[in-house]
Amino acid sequence: APKAAPAAAPVAAPAATVSIAGGRPTIASTDGAFSATLHGVMQLDTAHYFQDKGLPAVIGNGRDLNSGSNFRRARLGMDGKVFKNFDYSVLLDFGGAGTDGSGVLQELFLQYNYAPFKVRVGAFAPNVGLEDAGSTNGSLFAERPAISELTRGLAAADRRYALQVQTGGERWLLSAAATGGKTGDAQTFDEQQGFVARAAFLPVKTKDWIVHTGVGAGYIVTPAQTAVGGAYPLTLTERPELRVDGTTLVTTGAIDADNLRHVGVELAVQHKNLLIQSEYFDIALDRRNPAAGVSDPKFGGWYIEGGWVLTGESRRYNGSTFAFDAPSIANPFDPKAGKWGAWELAARYSVLDLNHHETATLAADRVRGGEQTIWTAGVNWFPNSVTKFSLDYLDVDIDRLDPAGGTVALSQGYQAVNLRSQFAF
């Protein structure tokens, strides 16, 4: 009988390396085809609110905002690469707004890279704006501007089911995504369907100067159907740029909508250690089967903010997201060596207007969502690339008529101080 062929020698698996860069532990194959990096984020906010006493009962829970502490973000996750051209990310978040969360699937996606294209599918935050694209670990303030946070949440935002295609070069970026509902949302009869897109361009990029321009847009083709046979409500609302208390003070209430569209424009200028950026947003909603005399509402808002790094470092411009990140730390904190990390002063003014024909004679035509304006000033300390401490002062003004038609306004003004303690790797 013929002899059996000898068994093939097993193919040796490529050797692996273990490294820690910027506090992030990484395991990678020596051929670069596979990698896994662990991530962790702690953002602890501790705030005190200064409000007038005896505010009218119609304001509800907003009469006495909760001074205290909250883990805004408490994240654990892993990302990496498989078979060279595929990226992945898995991220859980146990933080929350007002109260700490029980844990949600924050991000889970697979991305295929075929230069110059990137195709991503899963649950993530599609690219829709300048402040939206920036990492919250390195942001100027504890929260995004209210109008930016509201707009990104309409058809994009964290936990959104989406399919996104992105391409770009050194000075330009284009992205577009088809989006659905979000992980963790209650089941509806049909989930929301929408699209978002963004284009960004750097007309100036030198050693000392960066000028960024961009435009982003979104379209909700069909809002989520919440009732048999109909009801497609959309509610536009946002908290006042601090989440130790999760109460919203401006809101349109539920509007039965046929569709919604929004557009935003971006502009940022950086000169060495000084950064100024701004965005303007316009939102339009078409009602579903409006009564005679009832118009389709429009809303909007804008912000301008800036940061000046006192220790001379520049904020980093992220060429993959076309947004600004935390500054590089020239002298990580080491008091024995006389090194104190990076220090930054920051300021912002933001406006969110959710009113539409608020004084119209026809009550059904009014949307008394309110107008929210906020001045914020803060100081950021980056002892090193992993830790950050921020102290912010907010002056909030709410101008809102009673949506129920009463004569008592829901207006108020208050101040708040917040300390954020953060480590992120």
C-alpha positions, -999 to +999 in steps of 0.1 A: +000+000+000+013+035-007+027+054+022+006+083+036+018+117+027+035+134+056+014+160+074+021+196+065+040+215+090+018+240+109+022+276+098+036+296+127+015+325+138+032+358+135+049+371+167+031+397+187+042+428+205+028+445+236+032+482+240+018+511+260+016+545+242-002+574+258-014+551+285-031+528+260-021+491+262-019+476+227-013+440+215-003+438+178+011+413+154+045+421+141+033+421+105+008+449+113-022+429+102-039+426+137-041+448+167-062+454+198-060+485+220-078+490+253-095+522+262-109+538+293-125+571+301-135+587+334-152+621+333-164+631+368-184+664+370-191+682+403-213+713+400-231+738+420-261+758+407-270+793+418-307+800+412-333+825+424-357+813+451-394+812+447-395+805+410-431+798+397-443+762+399-449+761+361-411+758+357-413+723+373-381+705+382-361+734+367-369+754+398-343+737+418-315+721+398-294+694+414-260+705+428-239+674+431-217+650+412-221+627+382-200+604+361-207+621+327-187+594+309-174+561+323-162+541+293-144+509+287-137+496+252-113+481+227-105+490+191-080+477+166-073+462+132-079+428+116-065+415+083-048+449+077-077+467+060-104+463+086-108+485+117-132+478+145-143+494+178-163+482+208-172+507+235-194+506+266-205+536+286-217+536+322-220+574+326-251+595+322-269+628+325-281+637+360-276+601+372-249+575+364-260+550+338-263+512+341-243+507+310-251+510+273-235+499+240-220+532+230-202+521+199-198+490+178-186+491+142-165+475+115-147+497+089-131+487+057-102+509+045-095+511+007-076+543+002-089+569-002-122+555+010-134+543+044-167+524+047-181+520+082-212+500+094-226+495+128-235+518+157-214+550+160-216+588+156-217+597+119-198+627+108-220+658+107-202+689+121-170+705+135-178+703+172-195+669+167-164+654+151-141+665+179-132+642+208-150+650+240-118+640+258-100+671+245-129+695+241-127+731+253-157+726+276-175+699+295-203+698+269-207+707+233-226+740+225-264+733+229-272+739+192-244+716+181-255+688+205-292+692+195-285+691+158-261+661+159-288+642+178-315+646+151-301+621+125-266+613+138-252+612+174-236+584+195-252+549+193-267+556+159-271+527+135-255+538+103-236+530+071-210+557+063-187+563+034-158+588+039-130+600+016-105+628+018-070+642+014-046+663+033-068+694+030-103+681+023-129+656+036-162+643+023-185+619+042-221+607+038-242+583+059-275+566+059-288+564+094-316+547+114-324+544+151-301+541+181-290+512+202-310+511+234-340+530+220-375+516+228-390+496+200-413+516+176-436+505+148-410+517+123-376+533+131-365+567+120-347+568+086-323+596+077-292+608+060-263+631+071-233+645+052-203+667+058-177+685+037-146+702+052-117+721+036-085+737+048-078+768+026-048+776+048-025+751+065+009+763+075+032+759+105+015+787+124-019+790+108-049+768+101-081+780+085-109+755+085-142+758+066-170+733+063-207+725+058-228+697+073-264+687+067-290+661+077-324+650+065-349+628+084-368+612+056-393+595+080-395+601+117-400+570+139-436+558+139-448+555+175-484+546+171-504+522+149-517+539+118-497+571+124-480+595+148-444+605+138-434+629+166-401+648+166-391+667+198-363+692+196-348+698+231-314+702+247-299+706+282-280+738+291-245+726+285-241+708+318-254+674+328-249+671+365-286+679+364-302+664+333-333+687+332-341+703+299-354+739+301-361+745+264-381+721+243-405+722+213-426+694+227-436+666+203-444+678+168-461+654+144-437+656+115-434+645+079-397+652+077-369+674+090-338+689+075-309+709+089-278+726+076-248+740+094-217+760+084-183+757+101-154+782+104-123+780+126-090+799+127-060+788+146-028+808+150-001+791+170-017+787+206-049+806+198-080+789+184-114+805+175-142+784+160-179+789+153-208+772+137-243+783+126-273+759+122-307+762+106-334+736+112-367+733+092-395+708+099-425+700+078-456+691+098-477+661+089-513+671+079-512+706+095-545+723+101-555+754+082-533+784+091-506+763+109-471+769+094-441+746+092-417+757+120-380+767+117-354+769+144-318+776+147-288+787+168-251+794+167-220+796+189-185+811+190-158+798+212-121+802+217-091+788+235-057+803+244-030+779+256-011+799+281+019+775+281+024+780+243+013+746+229-012+745+200-043+724+199-038+694+176-057+693+143-069+658+136-066+650+099-089+620+101-118+638+116-111+674+105-116+687+140-094+701+168-082+680+197-064+686+230-030+703+228+002+683+228+018+686+262+054+700+260+062+696+297+042+669+315+035+676+351+066+671+372+070+696+401+105+684+410+116+694+375+096+726+374+072+713+348+035+720+351+017+706+320-004+727+297-028+754+308-056+769+287-081+797+290-115+792+272-146+812+265-179+806+247-212+822+238-240+801+225-276+806+213-303+780+209-337+793+196-366+769+197-394+794+192-416+797+161-444+822+159-446+822+197-470+851+198-492+840+169-530+845+174-536+809+163-524+788+193-518+757+171-493+776+151-471+785+181-440+767+192-429+781+225-398+761+229-378+790+243-345+807+237-315+797+256-283+818+257-252+808+277-219+826+285-192+802+296-156+808+308-132+782+319-097+771+326-083+737+315-052+720+330-036+691+311-010+676+335-002+650+308-017+634+278-040+612+299-054+635+326-073+668+324-090+691+349-115+718+339-131+745+359-160+763+342-184+791+350-217+792+331-242+821+330-275+807+316-305+828+305-338+811+295-365+832+278-396+812+273-434+818+273-458+792+288-464+766+260-498+759+276-509+795+269-508+807+305-495+842+315-467+829+337-434+826+318-410+797+321-381+822+320-352+822+344-315+830+347-290+812+368-253+805+371-233+773+376-198+763+385-185+729+374-153+710+380-145+681+357-119+655+366-108+633+337-085+606+327-087+590+293-065+566+275 
